[in-house]
Amino acid sequence: MTDKLCDKLLNGKDQHRDTASIALKAVIVEVTTASLSEKILVSLAPQLINGVTNGKSAEIKCECLDILSDVLHRFGNVITKDHAYMLTALLTQLSSTQASVRKKSVSCIASLAPCLSDDLLAKATLEVIKLLKIKRAKSDITRTNIQMIGALSESADEYTDDEDASWKVRRASAKCLSAIIASRPQMLSKMYQEACPKLVDRFREREENVKFTEPVLSIGILCSPRWLLKQEVPKVVKSINRQLREKSIKTKDKSSTSNLKIEALAFTRIVMASHSPSVFHPYIQALSGPILSAIGDRYYKVTAEALRVCGELVRVLRPNFEERSIDFRPYIIPIYKAILARLANQDQDQEVKECAISCMSLVIATFGDGLQRELPSCLPILVDRMGNEITRLTAVKIYQS
């Protein structure tokens, strides 16, 4: 039956060809046993290849390639002795003048590729590369060959790295470990000893998808007893610092650049608030510039957070009125001017207005003895803010300092 249908497909009239094609596809779908498929394919596969190579019309070639693709997809391993013959015939069709023939040839070879031996797969790849090297080839032919290389690449073994595991496996392992940490808090001590060092080492991960998963996993471990965490702090900080120096935005945060600024400012504020002021005195010059620059940022959330950080910077500069451990005078006027620009601006977000009022009050309370000339222009603005219903509460509270 399949021989007759194949004959009608190759040599029959147009109206019979479509019927024969549909019938052949239905037969292939219904074949389930290996013994029956082998008997059918012994005669069917060579006839389909002849239909592709023996000067038939583009319509017949496309029908044959469609059916052959289904055959190879389901029974490619059954007809291994014909692989070399089929591959040679199909590769010649990549240079066909008919785009539909080239497209279906790519699909057909892609179905054959997973069943090929390493030698035949290498041969197919080299043949396509030779076609790509032809400088005078038409652009559509070149495009077809590029698609063919992509299809052949998908049939190669899974890529592995120095740990002999694909990045998908590593990412899945990280997610699995995260679930264990979340559901087994009683195992945290063991996690620190066994998992934490490996996580720190994996911060050097090449693949972005895995690299972003591992810091998230680390957060789960960090939410645990501090005495265990302290043992790993030097390694964690060193590895994270290396990541922060990279250009990859995704590694730092999956959000936008503005969010990165906010997180960096919030981190700086928390560090300043939780450590002795003397720790930061050697770095005041390096810290003050970016902080004051962020106060002038166009995004209101960045500005508000920068003003909060500036408040901590003021406390660091002059933690004690009795003693002077650092010469803070060069920083007073730049800080004052940056805050005043925000304080005097009425057309801005409410959060920025409140942060500017609070920060300016702290500056006056801390550096008032060095701002005698500037106070006449600043104090009226603060008084005016007490008359505004929106900023009144914040403005009244500043007199506590």
Residue pairs with C-beta under 8 A, 6 or more apart in sequence:
1 27
2 24
2 27
2 40
2 43
2 44
3 43
3 44
3 47
5 20
5 23
5 24
5 27
6 20
6 24
6 43
6 44
6 47
6 48
6 51
7 47
8 16
8 17
8 19
8 20
9 17
9 20
9 21
9 24
9 51
9 60
9 63
9 64
9 67
10 47
10 50
10 51
10 56
10 60
10 64
12 20
17 59
17 60
17 63
21 63
21 66
21 67
24 44
24 67
25 66
25 67
25 70
27 40
28 67
28 70
28 71
28 74
29 70
31 37
31 40
31 74
31 75
34 78
37 74
37 75
37 78
38 78
38 79
41 71
41 75
41 78
41 79
42 79
44 71
45 68
45 71
45 79
45 82
45 86
46 82
48 64
48 67
48 68
48 71
49 64
49 68
49 82
49 85
49 86
49 89
51 60
51 61
51 63
51 64
52 61
52 64
52 65
52 68
52 89
52 90
52 93
53 89
53 92
53 93
56 64
58 96
58 98
58 100
58 101
61 93
61 96
61 98
61 101
61 104
62 100
62 101
62 104
65 93
65 101
65 104
65 105
65 107
65 108
66 104
68 86
68 108
69 104
69 107
69 108
69 111
70 111
72 86
72 108
72 111
72 112
72 115
73 111
76 111
76 112
76 114
76 115
77 115
79 86
80 115
83 112
83 115
83 116
83 117
83 120
84 120
86 112
87 109
87 112
87 116
87 120
87 123
87 124
90 105
90 108
90 109
90 112
91 109
91 124
91 127
91 128
93 101
93 102
93 105
94 102
94 105
94 106
94 128
94 131
94 141
94 144
94 145
94 148
95 102
95 131
95 141
96 102
96 105
99 140
102 140
102 141
102 144
103 144
106 144
106 147
106 148
106 151
107 151
109 124
109 148
109 151
109 152
110 151
110 152
110 154
110 155
113 121
113 124
113 151
113 152
113 154
113 155
114 155
116 124
116 155
121 152
121 155
121 156
124 152
125 149
125 152
128 145
128 148
128 149
128 152
129 149
131 137
131 141
131 145
132 142
132 145
132 146
132 149
137 145
158 166
159 166
159 167
160 166
161 167
161 206
163 170
165 173
167 206
167 207
167 209
167 210
170 202
170 205
170 207
170 210
171 207
171 209
171 210
171 213
174 202
174 210
174 213
174 214
174 217
175 213
175 217
177 195
177 217
178 213
178 216
178 217
178 220
180 187
180 191
181 187
181 188
181 191
181 195
181 217
181 220
181 221
182 220
185 224
188 221
188 224
188 225
188 228
189 225
189 228
191 221
191 224
192 221
192 224
192 228
192 229
192 231
192 232
195 221
196 218
196 221
196 232
197 232
197 235
199 214
199 217
199 218
199 221
200 218
200 232
200 235
200 236
200 239
201 239
202 210
202 214
203 211
203 214
203 215
203 239
203 240
203 242
203 243
204 239
204 242
205 211
205 214
208 248
208 250
208 251
211 243
211 248
211 250
211 251
212 250
212 251
212 254
215 240
215 243
215 251
218 236
221 229
222 229
243 251
243 252
244 252
246 252
249 257
249 260
252 260
253 259
253 260
253 263
258 299
258 301
258 302
261 294
261 297
261 299
261 302
261 305
262 301
262 302
262 305
265 291
265 294
265 302
265 305
265 306
265 308
265 309
266 305
268 287
268 291
268 309
268 312
269 305
269 308
269 309
269 312
272 280
272 309
272 312
272 313
272 315
272 316
273 312
277 315
277 316
277 317
277 319
277 325
278 325
280 287
280 316
281 316
281 325
281 326
284 313
284 316
284 317
284 326
284 331
287 313
288 313
288 331
288 334
288 335
291 306
291 309
291 310
291 313
292 306
292 310
292 334
292 335
292 338
294 302
294 303
294 305
294 306
294 309
295 303
295 306
295 307
295 310
295 338
295 339
295 341
295 342
296 303
296 338
296 341
297 303
297 306
300 348
300 349
300 351
300 352
301 351
303 342
303 348
303 349
303 352
303 355
304 349
304 351
304 352
304 355
307 339
307 342
307 352
307 355
307 356
307 358
307 359
308 355
308 359
310 335
310 338
310 339
310 359
311 358
311 359
311 362
313 335
314 335
314 359
314 362
314 363
314 366
314 367
315 362
315 366
317 326
317 328
317 331
317 366
318 324
318 328
318 366
318 367
319 325
328 367
329 370
332 363
332 367
332 370
332 371
333 374
335 363
335 367
336 363
336 367
336 371
336 374
336 378
339 356
339 359
339 360
339 363
340 360
340 374
340 377
340 378
340 381
342 348
342 352
342 353
342 355
342 356
343 356
343 357
343 360
343 378
343 381
343 382
344 381
350 390
350 391
353 385
353 390
353 391
353 394
354 391
354 394
357 382
357 385
357 391
357 394
357 395
357 398
358 394
358 397
358 398
360 378
360 382
360 398
361 382
361 398
361 399
361 401
362 401
363 371
364 371
364 375
364 378
364 379
365 401
368 375
371 378
382 395
382 398
385 391
385 392
385 394
385 395
386 392
386 395
386 396
388 395
